Amino acid sequence: MLKYLLLIVIVAAVWYGWRYINRKPAPKTPAAPPPNPATQQPKAVAEDLKPCPVCGTYMVAGPDQSPGQTCGRPDCRPA
């Protein structure tokens, strides 16, 4: 019976010794702090678009544009 107990102790010692030798080292540098939400860039703002009545190119639909106004490109001229 003593032989089996000694065999179990030896196997356990080898097993835990192997685990100890092959463990992953702890990181030496402290973890970076989480980013500050105030320093993150703001998300893009979506704008409504409407087609130019002459050429069909989409442009920003702002409050300062009249319904018949063209996109302003040099090759876009009302007929």
C-alpha positions as CSV (number, residue, x, y, z in Angstrom):
1,M,0.0,0.0,0.0
2,L,2.9,2.4,0.8
3,K,4.2,1.9,-2.8
4,Y,0.9,3.1,-4.3
5,L,0.8,6.1,-2.0
6,L,4.4,7.0,-2.9
7,L,3.6,6.6,-6.6
8,I,0.7,9.0,-6.3
9,V,2.8,11.6,-4.5
10,I,5.5,11.4,-7.1
11,V,3.1,11.7,-10.0
12,A,1.4,14.7,-8.3
13,A,4.8,16.3,-7.6
14,V,5.8,15.9,-11.3
15,W,2.4,17.2,-12.5
16,Y,2.4,20.3,-10.3
17,G,6.1,20.9,-11.1
18,W,5.5,20.7,-14.8
19,R,2.6,23.2,-14.4
20,Y,4.8,25.5,-12.4
21,I,7.6,25.5,-14.9
22,N,5.4,26.1,-17.9
23,R,3.2,28.8,-16.4
24,K,2.8,32.1,-18.3
25,P,4.7,35.0,-16.8
26,A,2.6,37.9,-15.5
27,P,2.8,41.1,-17.5
28,K,5.4,43.5,-16.1
29,T,3.7,46.7,-17.2
30,P,0.5,47.8,-15.7
31,A,-2.6,47.7,-17.9
32,A,-3.4,51.0,-19.7
33,P,-6.2,53.0,-18.3
34,P,-9.4,53.0,-20.3
35,P,-9.7,55.8,-22.8
36,N,-11.4,59.0,-21.7
37,P,-14.8,59.3,-23.5
38,A,-14.2,63.1,-23.6
39,T,-11.1,62.7,-25.8
40,Q,-12.7,60.3,-28.3
41,Q,-13.6,61.8,-31.6
42,P,-17.3,62.6,-32.1
43,K,-19.3,60.5,-34.4
44,A,-20.1,61.7,-37.9
45,V,-23.4,63.6,-38.3
46,A,-25.6,62.5,-41.2
47,E,-27.0,65.2,-43.5
48,D,-30.0,65.0,-45.8
49,L,-29.2,65.0,-49.5
50,K,-31.3,66.1,-52.5
51,P,-30.7,65.7,-56.2
52,C,-29.8,68.7,-58.3
53,P,-32.8,69.6,-60.5
54,V,-30.6,70.0,-63.6
55,C,-27.9,67.3,-63.5
56,G,-29.1,64.9,-60.8
57,T,-26.0,65.2,-58.6
58,Y,-26.8,64.9,-54.9
59,M,-26.1,67.9,-52.7
60,V,-26.7,68.8,-49.1
61,A,-30.2,69.9,-48.5
62,G,-29.6,72.9,-46.4
63,P,-32.2,75.5,-45.2
64,D,-30.4,78.2,-47.2
65,Q,-30.9,76.5,-50.6
66,S,-34.0,77.4,-52.7
67,P,-35.8,74.6,-54.5
68,G,-34.6,75.7,-58.0
69,Q,-31.0,76.2,-57.1
70,T,-28.4,74.1,-58.9
71,C,-25.5,72.2,-57.3
72,G,-23.0,74.9,-58.3
73,R,-20.7,72.8,-60.4
74,P,-19.3,74.7,-63.5
75,D,-20.7,72.2,-65.9
76,C,-24.2,72.3,-64.4
77,R,-26.2,75.0,-66.0
78,P,-29.9,75.3,-66.2
79,A,-31.4,75.1,-69.7
